[in-house]
Amino acid sequence: MSDAMLYTPHGCVLYLDLRKVYGDKVYDYSGSGNHGTIYGAKLNQELPCRGLEFDGVDDYVEVKGDVVNFNKYDEFTIIVWVNRTEKGRGGIAGYESDATAHRSPSMWFYPDETSLHFGFGDGTTWLRATVSDVLDVNKWFMVALRWRYDEGVLEGIVDGKVVGYVDTGTSRPYPNTVYHVGRVDLYHKGLILFVMIYNRALSNDEIKKCFEDVQRRILRRIVAARDVAVR
């Protein structure tokens, strides 16, 4: 892993540390070799580094391969550490090719900067939910999606707590093999620090530990260096 101190439960198939980039590449520290390609986003140069900065216009990171074909999983967890620096809507992570019904599991600041919008397309229908008053600007949040096929529920999670869900029934995500960070149909304006994908549904305790570990060990250093809010 890129940071031995970080708590990373088993089943991690993608681990992008966006503080550590090499040219136009973000390496996958899960050991699976699913490296990301940077399009436009710039490394934050302040110390300590706060990850990649996205301009909200055309910046994003792209990951390709079977690892982001969520159709093949019976369960998964996606975790993104994100800070929106400007009011407005924006995609956090996901993928849309040609139709909402073809979207990968995706999440947004939408329809405003305080709401989390999330869901996935099953090829026929766009299954989604919106939860208000769970996000804000100029603050760090750990935003996550957790899904179990046998339960038919996609959960939206903020800072280790379930804030909403989508009843997905017997549907599975559309089989895309591309995934974007900082973009879905809309682009993200702000910072992204980490992206993790697990091939299983993490427990509530595991998700809470992921949140607490990064908050305590990484974000406290950022806040000490600059006035960026963290709860």
C-alpha positions as CSV (number, residue, x, y, z in Angstrom):
1,M,0.0,0.0,0.0
2,S,1.1,3.6,-0.6
3,D,0.8,4.4,3.1
4,A,1.5,1.5,5.5
5,M,-0.3,3.4,8.3
6,L,-3.7,3.5,6.5
7,Y,-6.3,0.9,7.4
8,T,-7.2,-1.1,4.3
9,P,-9.5,-4.1,4.8
10,H,-9.0,-7.2,2.6
11,G,-10.7,-7.3,-0.8
12,C,-9.2,-4.0,-2.1
13,V,-8.8,-4.2,-5.9
14,L,-8.2,-0.5,-6.6
15,Y,-6.2,1.9,-4.4
16,L,-5.4,5.3,-5.8
17,D,-3.4,7.7,-3.7
18,L,-3.9,11.0,-5.5
19,R,-1.1,12.7,-3.5
20,K,1.4,10.5,-5.4
21,V,1.3,10.9,-9.2
22,Y,4.0,10.2,-11.8
23,G,3.6,12.2,-14.9
24,D,0.1,11.5,-16.1
25,K,-0.2,8.3,-14.1
26,V,-1.7,7.5,-10.7
27,Y,-0.5,4.1,-9.6
28,D,-2.8,1.4,-8.1
29,Y,-1.3,0.4,-4.7
30,S,-3.7,-2.5,-4.3
31,G,-1.2,-4.7,-6.2
32,S,-3.8,-5.3,-9.0
33,G,-2.1,-3.1,-11.5
34,N,-5.1,-1.0,-12.3
35,H,-3.4,2.3,-12.8
36,G,-5.2,5.5,-13.6
37,T,-4.5,8.1,-16.3
38,I,-4.7,11.8,-15.5
39,Y,-6.5,14.2,-17.9
40,G,-5.8,17.8,-16.9
41,A,-6.0,17.5,-13.1
42,K,-2.9,19.0,-11.3
43,L,-1.1,17.8,-8.2
44,N,-1.7,20.2,-5.3
45,Q,1.8,21.6,-4.4
46,E,1.1,22.8,-0.9
47,L,2.7,20.9,2.0
48,P,1.3,18.5,3.1
49,C,-0.1,17.7,-0.4
50,R,-3.9,17.6,-0.6
51,G,-4.1,15.3,-3.6
52,L,-5.2,16.2,-7.1
53,E,-7.1,19.4,-8.0
54,F,-9.8,19.3,-10.6
55,D,-11.0,22.4,-12.5
56,G,-14.7,21.5,-12.8
57,V,-14.4,21.9,-16.6
58,D,-12.6,19.0,-18.2
59,D,-10.3,17.4,-15.6
60,Y,-10.6,13.8,-14.6
61,V,-8.8,10.5,-13.9
62,E,-9.6,7.4,-16.0
63,V,-9.3,3.8,-14.9
64,K,-9.9,1.0,-17.5
65,G,-10.2,-2.7,-17.2
66,D,-12.3,-5.5,-15.7
67,V,-11.8,-4.2,-12.2
68,V,-14.3,-1.5,-12.9
69,N,-16.9,-3.8,-14.5
70,F,-19.2,-3.8,-11.5
71,N,-21.6,-6.1,-13.3
72,K,-19.3,-9.1,-12.4
73,Y,-19.4,-8.5,-8.6
74,D,-22.0,-9.8,-6.2
75,E,-21.1,-7.0,-3.9
76,F,-18.8,-4.0,-3.8
77,T,-17.7,-0.9,-1.9
78,I,-16.4,2.3,-3.5
79,I,-14.7,4.9,-1.3
80,V,-13.7,8.5,-2.3
81,W,-12.2,11.2,-0.2
82,V,-13.4,14.5,-1.7
83,N,-13.5,18.3,-1.0
84,R,-15.6,20.6,-3.2
85,T,-14.1,24.0,-3.3
86,E,-16.9,25.9,-5.1
87,K,-20.7,25.8,-4.9
88,G,-22.5,23.9,-7.6
89,R,-23.1,20.5,-9.0
90,G,-20.3,18.1,-9.9
91,G,-19.5,14.4,-10.5
92,I,-17.4,12.7,-7.8
93,A,-16.8,9.4,-9.5
94,G,-18.5,7.1,-11.9
95,Y,-19.0,6.7,-15.6
96,E,-21.6,7.5,-18.3
97,S,-21.1,6.4,-21.9
98,D,-24.3,7.2,-23.8
99,A,-27.3,6.9,-21.6
100,T,-28.2,7.2,-17.9
101,A,-29.3,3.5,-17.9
102,H,-25.7,2.6,-18.9
103,R,-24.1,4.4,-16.0
104,S,-21.7,2.6,-13.7
105,P,-22.2,3.1,-9.9
106,S,-21.8,6.9,-9.7
107,M,-22.0,9.7,-7.2
108,W,-22.4,13.5,-7.4
109,F,-22.7,16.8,-5.5
110,Y,-26.2,17.2,-6.9
111,P,-28.7,19.0,-7.3
112,D,-26.7,21.3,-5.1
113,E,-23.5,21.2,-3.1
114,T,-25.1,19.9,0.0
115,S,-26.8,16.8,-1.6
116,L,-25.4,13.4,-2.4
117,H,-26.9,12.0,-5.6
118,F,-26.0,8.3,-6.4
119,G,-27.1,5.2,-8.3
120,F,-26.3,2.9,-11.2
121,G,-27.9,1.9,-14.5
122,D,-28.9,-1.7,-15.2
123,G,-29.1,-1.3,-19.0
124,T,-32.8,-0.4,-18.9
125,T,-33.4,1.9,-15.9
126,W,-31.4,4.5,-14.0
127,L,-31.7,3.5,-10.3
128,R,-30.9,6.4,-8.1
129,A,-31.5,8.4,-4.9
130,T,-30.7,11.9,-3.6
131,V,-30.0,12.7,0.0
132,S,-30.1,16.4,1.1
133,D,-27.9,18.2,3.7
134,V,-25.1,15.7,4.0
135,L,-22.3,17.5,2.1
136,D,-20.9,21.0,2.0
137,V,-18.2,23.1,0.2
138,N,-14.6,23.5,1.5
139,K,-14.9,20.4,3.8
140,W,-13.4,17.0,3.4
141,F,-15.9,14.0,3.2
142,M,-15.5,10.3,2.8
143,V,-18.2,9.4,0.3
144,A,-18.9,5.7,-0.3
145,L,-21.3,3.3,-2.1
146,R,-21.9,-0.2,-0.8
147,W,-24.0,-2.8,-2.7
148,R,-25.0,-6.4,-2.1
149,Y,-26.8,-8.3,-4.9
150,D,-28.5,-10.7,-2.4
151,E,-30.0,-7.8,-0.5
152,G,-30.9,-5.7,-3.6
153,V,-29.8,-2.4,-1.9
154,L,-27.2,0.2,-2.9
155,E,-26.3,2.4,0.1
156,G,-24.9,5.9,0.1
157,I,-22.5,6.5,2.9
158,V,-21.0,9.8,4.2
159,D,-18.2,9.8,6.8
160,G,-18.9,6.2,7.8
161,K,-22.7,6.6,8.2
162,V,-25.4,5.3,5.8
163,V,-27.4,8.3,4.7
164,G,-29.7,6.8,2.0
165,Y,-30.3,3.8,-0.2
166,V,-31.6,2.7,-3.5
167,D,-33.8,-0.5,-3.9
168,T,-32.0,-2.2,-6.8
169,G,-34.0,-5.5,-6.6
170,T,-32.5,-8.1,-8.9
171,S,-30.7,-5.5,-11.1
172,R,-27.0,-5.5,-11.7
173,P,-24.8,-2.5,-12.8
174,Y,-24.4,-2.2,-16.6
175,P,-21.1,-3.9,-17.7
176,N,-18.8,-0.9,-18.3
177,T,-15.0,-1.3,-18.2
178,V,-14.2,2.4,-17.8
179,Y,-14.4,4.4,-14.6
180,H,-13.8,8.1,-14.0
181,V,-12.7,10.0,-10.9
182,G,-13.7,13.7,-10.8
183,R,-16.3,13.2,-13.5
184,V,-19.5,11.5,-14.4
185,D,-21.5,13.6,-16.8
186,L,-20.6,16.7,-14.8
187,Y,-17.1,17.5,-13.6
188,H,-15.8,18.0,-10.1
189,K,-14.4,21.4,-8.9
190,G,-12.1,20.8,-6.0
191,L,-9.8,18.1,-4.5
192,I,-9.8,14.3,-4.3
193,L,-7.4,12.5,-2.0
194,F,-8.0,8.7,-2.2
195,V,-10.1,6.3,-4.2
196,M,-10.6,2.7,-3.2
197,I,-12.7,-0.1,-4.7
198,Y,-13.4,-3.4,-2.8
199,N,-14.8,-6.5,-4.3
200,R,-17.0,-7.0,-1.3
201,A,-19.4,-5.1,0.9
202,L,-17.3,-3.7,3.8
203,S,-18.9,-4.0,7.3
204,N,-20.1,-0.9,9.1
205,D,-17.2,-1.2,11.5
206,E,-14.7,-1.5,8.6
207,I,-16.1,1.6,6.9
208,K,-16.0,3.5,10.1
209,K,-12.4,2.6,10.6
210,C,-11.5,3.7,7.1
211,F,-13.0,7.1,7.8
212,E,-11.4,7.5,11.2
213,D,-7.9,6.4,10.1
214,V,-7.6,8.8,7.2
215,Q,-9.2,11.6,9.2
216,R,-6.8,11.1,12.1
217,R,-3.6,10.4,10.3
218,I,-3.9,12.4,7.0
219,L,-6.4,15.1,7.3
220,R,-5.2,16.4,10.6
221,R,-1.9,17.2,9.0
222,I,-3.6,19.0,6.2
223,V,-5.8,21.1,8.5
224,A,-2.8,22.0,10.7
225,A,-1.0,23.3,7.6
226,R,-4.0,25.2,6.1
227,D,-7.4,26.2,7.2
228,V,-9.4,23.5,5.5
229,A,-12.3,22.2,7.6
230,V,-12.5,18.7,8.9
231,R,-14.9,17.3,11.3
